[in-house]
Amino acid sequence: MAVFTVVTEADLSAWMRHYDLGDVVDFRGISSGIENSNFFLTTTRGDYVLTVFEKLTAEQLPFYLDLMRHLASHSVPVPDPVPRDDGMLFGMLHGKPAAIVTKLEGAAELSPGVEHCEEVGRMLARMHLAGRDFAPHQPNLRSLGWWTETVPAIVPFVSGAQRDLLVSELAHQTRFFGSHDYAALPGGPCHCDLFRDNVLFAPAEPGTGHRVRLGGFFDFYFAGCDKWLFDVAVTVNDWCIELATGQLDRVRLEAMLRAYQTVRPFTREECLHWNDMLRAGAYRFWVSRLYDFYLPRAAAMLQPHDPAHFERVLLARLTAASTPHAFSLCN
C-alpha cells in the first residue's frame, strides 16, 4: 500500500528482535494502494509482508489477524500472521499497530479470463463457508453507516448530477438495508475488497488439466461481517466487467457465479436482490474513492484511484435494473 509511515533500517532491526525469522535479506516499500504502509520483507527464513496500519487501531486489529489465521487453518490460501516472541500477532511501530504475515505465491492477473474467474468464485465460496465458525464479530466499517456519514462531506465537491446520484442511491440502499429480505440474506466474515490486485495466481501444477492455480487472497484489512452476497457483488464488479464502460461481461460473470454455486448455492432472497447488491458494491467504492480523491491524506507514495470508474459502474447497474432481460443471479 502507499507508504505513510517510513520505516528505517534501525526501526526494522529493533522490530525484528521480536521475531524468530532469521536475518533480513531485503526490505522495500510497496507503492500501490492508499490505506496502509506495506513493505516486502525477505529474511533467511522466507518471504513476508510487514504492514503498518494507518487507520485500524490496536483494539480493531485482532479481528483481521485472527480471521486470517482462522482461514489459513481451514486451507483457504491467505497470508498467515506470524506470532511475535510474546505470542501476539502484532506490536506497535512508531505508535501504530504493525504485523508481519507470510507472503503468498504468484502474481496478480489484471486481465482475467474465464478460468481465473472460476478459481476466484470457488475459493470465495469456500472462504465464506470456512468463516461460519469464526466467533469474533466486526461489522463492515465501510457499509451503510459509513456511507451516511461520508456522503455529506463529499457533496460540496461534486457536480449537481453526481450530487443527485449520491443522494438518491443512498436513499435506495437505506431502504434496501432496512428490508426484511435484506435481513434474511446469509452472511458472515467477508473480504469486502476482493479486487484483481488482491488475488494472486501461480502456474498450475502439471497433470491437473488447469492453466492457472490460485495463489491466494490477501489484503483483508477492509474485511468485516456482512452479507455474503455483498462480497460476491464487490468481486463481480471488478473481475467480470469491461473496465472502459463498467458493463458486466456475461461470459466471465456466469463462470464466476457458476463456480461459486458449486460450493454454496444462492438463496431465494439473494436471487431476488442481486442487482440491489451490485449497486451497493459499486456505491461503496464510488463513495470511498470520492472521499480519498477530495479529502486525501499525506503519504510518501500515494496514487489515489479514479472515482469516475465506479460512477460508471453504478450507472451501468442502474441501467441494467431497468432492462427487461437483465442478468439474473439464479438463471
C-alpha contacts under 8 A as a table, 3 or more apart, distances in Angstrom:
res1	aa1	res2	aa2	distance
1	M	30	I	5.54
1	M	31	S	5.54
1	M	32	S	4.81
1	M	33	G	4.16
1	M	34	I	5.61
1	M	35	E	6.21
1	M	36	N	5.41
1	M	37	S	5.35
1	M	38	N	5.13
2	A	30	I	6.54
2	A	31	S	4.85
2	A	32	S	5.69
2	A	33	G	5.32
2	A	34	I	4.96
2	A	35	E	6.64
2	A	36	N	6.26
2	A	37	S	5.48
2	A	38	N	7.03
2	A	299	A	6.67
2	A	300	A	7.07
2	A	301	M	5.01
2	A	302	L	5.25
2	A	303	Q	7.44
3	V	6	V	6.58
3	V	29	G	6.63
3	V	30	I	7.06
3	V	31	S	6.56
3	V	36	N	6.98
3	V	37	S	4.37
3	V	38	N	6.61
3	V	299	A	5.98
3	V	300	A	5.34
3	V	301	M	5.37
3	V	302	L	7.39
4	F	36	N	7.11
4	F	37	S	5.64
4	F	54	E	7.48
4	F	298	A	7.09
4	F	299	A	4.39
4	F	300	A	5.56
4	F	301	M	7.25
5	T	37	S	6.12
5	T	52	V	7.21
5	T	94	H	7.90
5	T	299	A	7.83
5	T	300	A	7.83
6	V	300	A	7.87
7	V	11	D	5.80
7	V	12	L	6.60
8	T	11	D	5.04
8	T	12	L	6.22
9	E	12	L	5.06
9	E	13	S	6.06
10	A	13	S	5.12
10	A	14	A	6.33
11	D	14	A	5.39
11	D	15	W	6.14
12	L	15	W	4.94
12	L	16	M	6.00
13	S	16	M	5.34
13	S	17	R	6.73
14	A	17	R	5.58
14	A	18	H	7.85
15	W	18	H	6.00
15	W	19	Y	7.83
15	W	93	L	7.69
16	M	19	Y	5.30
16	M	20	D	7.79
16	M	21	L	7.66
17	R	20	D	7.57
18	H	84	R	5.47
18	H	85	D	5.37
18	H	86	D	7.80
19	Y	83	P	7.43
19	Y	84	R	5.07
19	Y	85	D	5.76
20	D	84	R	7.69
20	D	85	D	7.33
21	L	43	T	6.54
21	L	44	T	7.17
21	L	45	R	5.62
21	L	46	G	7.89
22	G	43	T	5.92
22	G	44	T	5.29
22	G	45	R	5.76
23	D	43	T	5.24
23	D	44	T	5.46
23	D	45	R	7.83
24	V	27	F	7.42
24	V	41	L	7.38
24	V	42	T	6.04
24	V	43	T	4.26
24	V	44	T	6.62
25	V	41	L	7.78
25	V	42	T	5.35
25	V	43	T	4.92
25	V	44	T	6.58
26	D	40	F	7.70
26	D	41	L	5.86
26	D	42	T	4.96
26	D	43	T	6.89
27	F	39	F	6.67
27	F	40	F	5.63
27	F	41	L	4.69
27	F	42	T	6.42
28	R	39	F	5.36
28	R	40	F	5.44
28	R	41	L	6.94
29	G	37	S	7.68
29	G	38	N	6.06
29	G	39	F	4.23
29	G	40	F	6.34
30	I	37	S	7.62
30	I	38	N	5.54
30	I	39	F	5.34
30	I	40	F	6.84
31	S	301	M	5.66
31	S	302	L	7.14
31	S	303	Q	7.97
32	S	301	M	7.99
32	S	302	L	7.60
32	S	303	Q	6.88
33	G	36	N	7.83
33	G	302	L	7.31
33	G	303	Q	6.65
33	G	304	P	7.48
34	I	302	L	6.12
34	I	303	Q	6.64
34	I	304	P	6.45
35	E	54	E	6.87
35	E	55	K	7.64
36	N	51	T	6.84
36	N	52	V	6.11
36	N	53	F	5.14
36	N	54	E	5.22
36	N	55	K	7.52
37	S	51	T	5.65
37	S	52	V	5.04
37	S	53	F	6.54
37	S	54	E	7.05
38	N	49	V	6.79
38	N	50	L	5.73
38	N	51	T	4.46
38	N	52	V	6.40
39	F	49	V	5.63
39	F	50	L	5.13
39	F	51	T	6.42
40	F	47	D	7.60
40	F	48	Y	6.22
40	F	49	V	4.80
40	F	50	L	6.48
41	L	47	D	5.99
41	L	48	Y	5.00
41	L	49	V	5.44
41	L	50	L	6.51
42	T	45	R	7.82
42	T	46	G	5.87
42	T	47	D	4.51
42	T	48	Y	6.05
43	T	46	G	5.36
43	T	47	D	6.40
43	T	48	Y	7.97
47	D	102	T	6.56
47	D	103	K	5.55
48	Y	100	I	6.56
48	Y	101	V	5.63
48	Y	102	T	4.52
48	Y	103	K	4.52
49	V	100	I	5.59
49	V	101	V	5.41
49	V	102	T	6.34
49	V	103	K	5.91
50	L	98	A	7.14
50	L	99	A	5.76
50	L	100	I	4.48
50	L	101	V	6.65
51	T	98	A	5.43
51	T	99	A	5.49
51	T	100	I	6.45
52	V	93	L	7.26
52	V	96	K	6.58
52	V	97	P	6.08
52	V	98	A	4.30
52	V	99	A	6.82
53	F	56	L	5.72
53	F	57	T	7.63
53	F	96	K	6.31
53	F	97	P	5.66
53	F	98	A	5.88
54	E	96	K	6.87
56	L	60	Q	6.00
56	L	61	L	6.14
56	L	97	P	7.82
57	T	60	Q	5.17
57	T	61	L	6.07
57	T	96	K	7.64
57	T	97	P	6.80
58	A	61	L	5.36
58	A	62	P	7.39
58	A	96	K	7.84
58	A	97	P	5.78
59	E	62	P	6.86
60	Q	63	F	6.25
60	Q	64	Y	7.75
61	L	64	Y	5.55
61	L	65	L	6.47
61	L	97	P	7.87
62	P	65	L	5.20
62	P	66	D	5.66
62	P	89	L	7.79
63	F	66	D	5.31
63	F	67	L	5.95
63	F	136	P	6.56
63	F	137	H	7.42
63	F	138	Q	6.71
64	Y	67	L	5.12
64	Y	68	M	6.32
64	Y	220	F	6.54
64	Y	221	Y	6.24
64	Y	223	A	6.86
65	L	68	M	5.17
65	L	69	R	6.34
65	L	81	P	6.31
65	L	89	L	7.01
66	D	69	R	5.07
66	D	70	H	6.07
67	L	70	H	4.97
67	L	71	L	6.15
67	L	131	G	7.90
67	L	134	F	7.23
68	M	71	L	5.18
68	M	72	A	6.06
68	M	78	V	6.42
68	M	79	P	6.63
68	M	80	D	6.02
68	M	81	P	7.16
68	M	220	F	7.54
69	R	72	A	5.12
69	R	73	S	6.15
69	R	79	P	8.00
69	R	80	D	5.49
69	R	81	P	6.49
70	H	73	S	5.17
70	H	74	H	6.48
70	H	131	G	7.70
70	H	134	F	7.15
71	L	74	H	5.01
71	L	75	S	6.59
71	L	76	V	5.27
71	L	77	P	7.56
71	L	78	V	7.00
71	L	127	M	6.98
71	L	130	A	6.47
71	L	131	G	6.93
72	A	75	S	5.25
72	A	76	V	5.14
72	A	77	P	5.96
72	A	78	V	5.81
72	A	79	P	7.37
72	A	80	D	6.26
73	S	76	V	7.36
74	H	130	A	6.36
76	V	123	M	7.43
76	V	126	R	7.35
76	V	127	M	6.28
76	V	130	A	7.89
76	V	216	G	7.57
77	P	104	L	7.88
77	P	215	G	6.74
77	P	216	G	4.51
77	P	217	F	6.39
78	V	104	L	7.15
78	V	216	G	5.36
78	V	217	F	5.19
78	V	218	F	5.67
79	P	101	V	5.59
79	P	102	T	5.06
79	P	103	K	6.09
79	P	104	L	6.29
79	P	216	G	7.92
79	P	217	F	7.67
79	P	218	F	6.16
80	D	101	V	5.24
80	D	102	T	5.30
81	P	89	L	6.18
81	P	99	A	7.08
81	P	100	I	5.91
81	P	101	V	4.10
81	P	102	T	6.45
82	V	89	L	6.14
82	V	99	A	7.60
82	V	100	I	5.70
82	V	101	V	5.43
82	V	102	T	7.06
83	P	86	D	7.62
83	P	87	G	5.23
83	P	88	M	5.46
83	P	89	L	4.64
83	P	90	F	7.41
84	R	87	G	5.18
84	R	88	M	5.43
84	R	89	L	6.13
84	R	90	F	7.14
85	D	88	M	7.48
88	M	91	G	7.27
89	L	99	A	6.41
89	L	100	I	7.87
90	F	97	P	6.41
90	F	98	A	5.43
90	F	99	A	4.51
90	F	100	I	7.44
91	G	97	P	5.51
91	G	98	A	5.51
91	G	99	A	6.58
92	M	95	G	5.55
92	M	96	K	5.14
92	M	97	P	4.42
92	M	98	A	5.79
93	L	96	K	5.20
93	L	97	P	6.11
93	L	98	A	6.08
104	L	200	L	7.42
104	L	215	G	6.29
104	L	216	G	6.41
105	E	200	L	6.95
105	E	201	F	7.37
105	E	202	A	6.53
105	E	215	G	5.25
105	E	216	G	7.49
106	G	200	L	5.11
106	G	201	F	4.78
106	G	202	A	4.34
106	G	203	P	7.83
106	G	215	G	5.50
107	A	199	V	7.78
107	A	200	L	4.69
107	A	201	F	5.39
107	A	202	A	6.64
107	A	215	G	7.88
108	A	196	R	6.58
108	A	197	D	5.45
108	A	198	N	7.20
108	A	199	V	5.78
108	A	200	L	4.56
108	A	201	F	6.17
109	E	112	P	5.74
109	E	196	R	6.45
109	E	197	D	7.26
109	E	199	V	7.70
109	E	200	L	7.01
109	E	201	F	6.92
110	L	196	R	5.77
110	L	197	D	6.88
112	P	115	E	7.86
112	P	116	H	5.62
112	P	117	C	6.82
112	P	239	W	6.97
113	G	116	H	5.43
113	G	117	C	6.44
113	G	252	R	6.77
114	V	117	C	5.17
114	V	118	E	6.19
114	V	251	V	7.14
114	V	252	R	5.15
114	V	255	A	6.07
114	V	256	M	7.66
115	E	118	E	5.02
115	E	119	E	6.24
115	E	211	R	7.80
115	E	212	V	7.31
115	E	255	A	7.84
116	H	119	E	5.20
116	H	120	V	6.28
116	H	212	V	7.16
116	H	214	L	7.93
117	C	120	V	5.13
117	C	121	G	6.03
117	C	239	W	6.92
117	C	240	C	7.66
117	C	252	R	6.25
117	C	253	L	7.75
117	C	255	A	6.35
117	C	256	M	4.90
118	E	121	G	5.11
118	E	122	R	6.23
118	E	255	A	5.55
118	E	256	M	4.73
118	E	257	L	7.89
118	E	258	R	7.73
118	E	259	A	5.25
118	E	260	Y	7.59
119	E	122	R	5.42
119	E	123	M	6.22
119	E	213	R	7.56
119	E	214	L	6.37
119	E	256	M	7.73
119	E	259	A	7.45
120	V	123	M	5.24
120	V	124	L	5.89
120	V	214	L	7.49
120	V	256	M	7.01
121	G	124	L	5.20
121	G	125	A	6.39
121	G	256	M	4.74
121	G	257	L	6.38
121	G	258	R	7.82
121	G	259	A	5.30
121	G	260	Y	4.42
122	R	125	A	5.36
122	R	126	R	6.32
122	R	256	M	7.64
122	R	259	A	5.09
122	R	260	Y	4.58
122	R	261	Q	7.72
122	R	262	T	7.24
122	R	263	V	6.44
123	M	126	R	4.88
123	M	127	M	5.99
123	M	260	Y	7.58
124	L	127	M	5.00
124	L	128	H	6.26
124	L	232	V	7.82
124	L	260	Y	6.97
125	A	128	H	5.09
125	A	129	L	6.33
125	A	260	Y	5.40
125	A	261	Q	7.60
125	A	263	V	5.91
125	A	264	R	5.96
126	R	129	L	5.24
126	R	130	A	6.02
126	R	263	V	6.64
126	R	264	R	7.92
127	M	130	A	5.03
127	M	131	G	6.30
128	H	131	G	5.35
128	H	132	R	6.95
128	H	187	G	7.93
128	H	188	G	6.91
128	H	189	P	6.68
128	H	190	C	6.72
128	H	228	W	6.95
129	L	132	R	5.48
129	L	264	R	7.90
130	A	133	D	7.03
130	A	134	F	7.95
131	G	134	F	5.17
131	G	188	G	6.56
131	G	189	P	5.73
132	R	188	G	6.30
132	R	189	P	7.56
134	F	189	P	7.83
137	H	224	G	7.71
137	H	225	C	6.43
138	Q	224	G	5.36
138	Q	225	C	5.72
139	P	224	G	4.92
139	P	225	C	4.83
139	P	226	D	6.60
140	N	143	S	5.65
140	N	192	C	7.68
140	N	222	F	7.27
140	N	223	A	6.43
140	N	224	G	4.09
140	N	225	C	5.65
140	N	226	D	6.03
141	L	145	G	7.84
141	L	146	W	6.64
141	L	222	F	7.44
141	L	224	G	7.02
142	R	145	G	7.43
142	R	146	W	5.30
142	R	147	W	6.95
142	R	222	F	7.76
142	R	284	R	7.00
143	S	146	W	5.57
143	S	147	W	6.29
143	S	284	R	6.97
144	L	147	W	5.01
144	L	148	T	6.12
144	L	173	Q	7.66
144	L	174	T	7.18
144	L	177	F	7.93
145	G	148	T	5.22
145	G	149	E	6.42
146	W	149	E	5.13
146	W	150	T	5.94
147	W	150	T	5.10
147	W	151	V	5.84
147	W	170	L	7.55
147	W	284	R	7.19
147	W	287	V	6.97
148	T	151	V	5.89
148	T	152	P	7.55
148	T	170	L	7.40
149	E	152	P	6.63
149	E	153	A	7.69
150	T	153	A	5.39
150	T	154	I	6.63
150	T	287	V	7.59
150	T	291	Y	7.52
151	V	154	I	5.11
151	V	155	V	6.12
151	V	166	L	7.16
151	V	167	V	7.85
151	V	287	V	6.94
152	P	155	V	5.33
152	P	156	P	7.65
153	A	156	P	6.88
153	A	291	Y	7.90
154	I	157	F	5.72
154	I	158	V	6.97
154	I	290	L	6.85
154	I	291	Y	6.22
154	I	294	Y	7.41
155	V	158	V	5.61
155	V	163	R	5.82
157	F	294	Y	7.15
158	V	162	Q	6.01
158	V	163	R	6.10
159	S	162	Q	5.23
159	S	163	R	5.99
160	G	163	R	4.99
160	G	164	D	6.15
161	A	164	D	5.14
161	A	165	L	6.27
162	Q	165	L	5.06
162	Q	166	L	6.08
163	R	166	L	5.14
163	R	167	V	6.22
164	D	167	V	5.27
164	D	168	S	5.98
165	L	168	S	5.18
165	L	169	E	5.86
166	L	169	E	5.54
166	L	170	L	6.15
167	V	170	L	5.20
167	V	171	A	6.32
168	S	171	A	5.13
168	S	172	H	6.31
169	E	172	H	4.91
169	E	173	Q	6.11
169	E	283	Y	7.65
170	L	173	Q	5.16
170	L	174	T	6.02
171	A	174	T	5.10
171	A	175	R	6.39
172	H	175	R	5.32
172	H	176	F	6.25
173	Q	176	F	4.85
173	Q	177	F	5.92
173	Q	276	D	7.74
173	Q	280	A	6.72
174	T	177	F	5.26
174	T	178	G	6.21
175	R	178	G	5.15
175	R	179	S	6.37
176	F	179	S	5.30
176	F	182	Y	6.49
176	F	276	D	7.57
177	F	182	Y	5.65
177	F	183	A	7.51
178	G	182	Y	6.88
178	G	183	A	7.55
179	S	182	Y	5.28
179	S	183	A	6.53
180	H	183	A	5.08
180	H	184	A	6.34
181	D	184	A	5.06
181	D	185	L	6.59
181	D	269	E	5.97
182	Y	185	L	5.37
182	Y	269	E	7.63
184	A	269	E	7.00
185	L	227	K	6.26
185	L	228	W	7.82
185	L	229	L	7.67
185	L	267	T	7.73
185	L	269	E	6.25
185	L	270	E	6.37
186	P	227	K	5.83
186	P	228	W	6.29
186	P	229	L	7.86
187	G	190	C	7.95
187	G	225	C	7.02
187	G	226	D	5.52
187	G	227	K	3.99
187	G	228	W	4.66
187	G	229	L	7.66
188	G	224	G	7.94
188	G	225	C	4.82
188	G	226	D	5.64
188	G	227	K	6.44
188	G	228	W	6.65
189	P	223	A	7.03
189	P	224	G	5.48
189	P	225	C	4.19
189	P	226	D	6.37
189	P	228	W	7.93
190	C	223	A	5.53
190	C	224	G	5.50
190	C	225	C	5.75
190	C	226	D	6.14
190	C	227	K	7.63
190	C	228	W	6.52
190	C	231	D	5.99
191	H	194	L	6.14
191	H	220	F	5.81
191	H	222	F	6.73
191	H	223	A	4.41
191	H	224	G	6.79
191	H	231	D	6.59
192	C	222	F	6.10
192	C	223	A	5.34
192	C	224	G	7.01
192	C	230	F	7.45
192	C	231	D	5.24
192	C	234	V	6.72
193	D	198	N	7.70
193	D	219	D	7.98
193	D	220	F	7.62
193	D	222	F	6.41
193	D	223	A	7.31
193	D	231	D	7.67
193	D	234	V	6.76
193	D	235	T	7.31
194	L	197	D	7.96
194	L	198	N	5.78
194	L	199	V	7.15
194	L	217	F	7.52
194	L	231	D	7.69
194	L	234	V	6.95
194	L	235	T	5.39
195	F	198	N	5.35
195	F	199	V	7.07
195	F	234	V	7.78
195	F	235	T	6.06
195	F	238	D	5.80
195	F	239	W	6.93
196	R	199	V	5.73
196	R	238	D	6.83
196	R	239	W	6.35
197	D	200	L	7.58
198	N	217	F	5.97
198	N	218	F	5.37
198	N	219	D	6.19
199	V	214	L	7.83
199	V	215	G	7.33
199	V	216	G	5.78
199	V	217	F	4.67
199	V	218	F	6.30
200	L	214	L	6.26
200	L	215	G	4.83
200	L	216	G	5.40
200	L	217	F	6.64
201	F	212	V	6.52
201	F	213	R	5.56
201	F	214	L	4.56
201	F	215	G	4.58
201	F	216	G	7.10
202	A	212	V	6.13
202	A	213	R	5.17
202	A	214	L	6.21
202	A	215	G	5.55
203	P	211	R	6.70
203	P	212	V	5.03
203	P	213	R	5.71
204	A	208	T	7.10
204	A	210	H	5.90
204	A	211	R	5.40
204	A	212	V	4.53
204	A	213	R	4.68
205	E	208	T	6.08
205	E	210	H	7.84
205	E	213	R	7.55
206	P	209	G	7.47
210	H	213	R	7.34
219	D	222	F	7.61
220	F	223	A	5.15
226	D	230	F	7.09
226	D	231	D	7.81
227	K	230	F	5.39
227	K	231	D	7.00
228	W	231	D	5.19
228	W	232	V	6.45
229	L	232	V	4.98
229	L	233	A	6.07
229	L	270	E	6.66
229	L	274	W	7.59
229	L	277	M	6.90
230	F	233	A	5.02
230	F	234	V	6.14
230	F	277	M	5.80
230	F	278	L	7.44
230	F	280	A	7.44
230	F	281	G	6.39
231	D	234	V	5.25
231	D	235	T	6.25
232	V	235	T	5.14
232	V	236	V	6.09
233	A	236	V	5.08
233	A	237	N	5.99
233	A	274	W	7.80
233	A	277	M	6.12
233	A	278	L	4.90
233	A	281	G	5.80
234	V	237	N	5.22
234	V	238	D	6.79
234	V	278	L	7.02
234	V	281	G	4.82
234	V	282	A	7.07
235	T	238	D	5.53
235	T	239	W	6.02
235	T	240	C	7.97
236	V	239	W	5.13
236	V	240	C	5.08
236	V	241	I	7.38
236	V	253	L	6.75
236	V	256	M	7.83
237	N	240	C	6.14
237	N	241	I	6.28
237	N	246	G	7.88
237	N	248	L	7.55
237	N	278	L	7.05
237	N	281	G	7.26
237	N	282	A	6.91
237	N	313	V	7.41
238	D	241	I	6.16
239	W	252	R	7.75
240	C	248	L	5.77
240	C	249	D	5.34
240	C	250	R	7.51
240	C	252	R	5.28
240	C	253	L	5.14
241	I	245	T	7.99
241	I	246	G	5.66
241	I	247	Q	5.39
241	I	248	L	4.24
241	I	249	D	4.92
241	I	253	L	7.97
242	E	245	T	5.71
242	E	246	G	5.38
242	E	247	Q	5.49
242	E	248	L	6.34
242	E	249	D	6.26
243	L	246	G	5.38
243	L	247	Q	7.67
243	L	309	H	7.89
245	T	312	R	6.48
245	T	313	V	7.26
245	T	316	A	7.82
246	G	309	H	7.27
246	G	310	F	7.57
246	G	312	R	5.61
246	G	313	V	4.31
246	G	314	L	7.92
246	G	316	A	6.19
247	Q	313	V	6.76
247	Q	316	A	5.81
247	Q	317	R	7.81
248	L	253	L	7.01
249	D	252	R	5.73
249	D	253	L	5.94
250	R	253	L	4.92
250	R	254	E	5.91
251	V	254	E	5.43
251	V	255	A	6.23
252	R	255	A	5.05
252	R	256	M	6.20
253	L	256	M	5.33
253	L	257	L	6.22
254	E	257	L	5.19
254	E	258	R	5.88
255	A	258	R	5.32
255	A	259	A	6.15
256	M	259	A	5.23
256	M	260	Y	6.14
257	L	260	Y	5.04
257	L	261	Q	6.18
257	L	329	L	7.62
258	R	261	Q	5.20
258	R	262	T	6.45
259	A	262	T	5.32
259	A	263	V	7.28
260	Y	263	V	5.69
260	Y	264	R	6.23
260	Y	265	P	7.41
261	Q	264	R	4.68
261	Q	265	P	4.27
261	Q	266	F	6.64
262	T	265	P	6.71
266	F	270	E	6.01
266	F	271	C	6.69
266	F	330	C	7.41
267	T	270	E	5.17
267	T	271	C	6.35
268	R	271	C	5.16
268	R	272	L	6.34
269	E	272	L	5.11
269	E	273	H	6.31
270	E	273	H	5.39
270	E	274	W	5.90
270	E	329	L	7.75
271	C	274	W	5.58
271	C	328	S	6.95
271	C	329	L	5.21
271	C	330	C	5.67
272	L	329	L	7.98
273	H	276	D	5.18
273	H	277	M	6.37
274	W	277	M	5.28
274	W	278	L	6.24
274	W	328	S	7.22
274	W	329	L	6.04
275	N	278	L	4.85
275	N	279	R	6.15
275	N	317	R	6.91
275	N	320	A	7.97
275	N	321	A	6.55
276	D	279	R	5.17
276	D	280	A	6.30
277	M	280	A	4.74
277	M	281	G	6.09
278	L	281	G	5.14
278	L	282	A	6.30
278	L	317	R	6.85
279	R	282	A	5.14
279	R	283	Y	6.00
279	R	314	L	5.77
279	R	317	R	5.96
279	R	318	L	7.24
280	A	283	Y	5.04
280	A	284	R	6.10
281	G	284	R	5.35
281	G	285	F	6.79
282	A	285	F	5.56
282	A	286	W	6.19
282	A	310	F	5.77
282	A	311	E	7.56
282	A	313	V	6.14
282	A	314	L	5.24
283	Y	286	W	5.03
283	Y	287	V	6.06
283	Y	310	F	7.24
283	Y	311	E	7.73
283	Y	314	L	6.40
284	R	287	V	5.46
284	R	288	S	6.32
285	F	288	S	5.02
285	F	289	R	5.90
285	F	310	F	6.41
286	W	289	R	5.27
286	W	290	L	6.08
286	W	307	P	5.68
286	W	308	A	7.55
286	W	309	H	7.72
286	W	310	F	4.87
286	W	311	E	5.88
287	V	290	L	5.18
287	V	291	Y	6.16
287	V	307	P	7.92
288	S	291	Y	5.02
288	S	292	D	6.15
289	R	292	D	5.04
289	R	293	F	5.92
289	R	304	P	7.54
289	R	305	H	6.30
289	R	306	D	6.83
289	R	307	P	4.88
290	L	293	F	5.06
290	L	294	Y	6.09
290	L	307	P	5.35
291	Y	294	Y	5.47
291	Y	295	L	5.46
291	Y	296	P	7.24
292	D	295	L	5.34
292	D	296	P	4.78
292	D	297	R	7.68
292	D	304	P	6.63
293	F	296	P	5.77
293	F	304	P	6.20
293	F	305	H	7.44
293	F	306	D	7.64
293	F	307	P	7.26
298	A	302	L	7.73
299	A	302	L	5.54
306	D	309	H	6.04
307	P	310	F	5.94
307	P	311	E	6.68
308	A	311	E	4.96
308	A	312	R	6.29
309	H	312	R	5.29
309	H	313	V	6.44
310	F	313	V	4.68
310	F	314	L	5.99
311	E	314	L	5.18
311	E	315	L	6.18
312	R	315	L	5.11
312	R	316	A	6.08
313	V	316	A	5.07
313	V	317	R	6.33
314	L	317	R	5.10
314	L	318	L	6.24
315	L	318	L	5.01
315	L	319	T	6.21
316	A	319	T	5.10
316	A	320	A	6.22
317	R	320	A	4.94
317	R	321	A	6.19
318	L	321	A	5.12
318	L	322	S	6.86
319	T	322	S	5.49
319	T	323	T	6.57
320	A	323	T	5.04
320	A	326	A	5.58
321	A	326	A	6.71
322	S	326	A	7.81
323	T	326	A	5.33
327	F	331	N	7.59
328	S	331	N	5.47
